[in-house]
């Protein structure tokens, strides 16, 4: 089954404790990205990657890091989480080049709480 | 500055009638516009998209209209069904990039 898988789905952590949210897709998509959803603000793009070793900042990259060492994986790293990073996070992917239709395929989301 | 705006936070429609969800944008550099539906505790799911060179795209009960002069996008759902009750996001992709800008969402409630 074609899917985008995020882990963990739920996490409660404390300020300053480094954490990683993993994202993996099995559709051989070139493009992957991370979003956060907050009440009244919709979905905001954090980082995106157009292919292996190619990443770029979205609208709200502060406090986050990403890496794209393999095509299928795009982890989101919070080096020193703070309470304002409490949010619902979504990973998404889409094929690039001639297969591109505009559609983003989203994971089920990871709800992160930073105390 | 919000480049993609959904000015109606919520909308209620009777089952069988038409639902019209609206979206305004300010950036002329968008090349694709998309609509997503989101249920609680799930990721957004793609509904329909339209290229900036077109003015209409239809897929079953869903039709998206693009008015470039007004910088306005709308999604029509006909007929509306109770299962359509969800939050709908419009999104736009900046040309030459994979940068997407999403609206804040409209909660649609279809009344049986």
Interface residues (C-beta under 8 A of the other chain):
Chain A: X4 X31 X33 X35 X40 X41 X42 X43 X44 X45 X48 X50 X56 X58 X59 X90 X92 X94 X96 X101 X102 X103 X104 X105 X106 X107 X108 X109
Chain B: X6 X32 X33 X34 X36 X41 X42 X43 X44 X45 X46 X49 X51 X89 X91 X93 X97 X98 X99 X100 X101 X102 X103 X104 X105
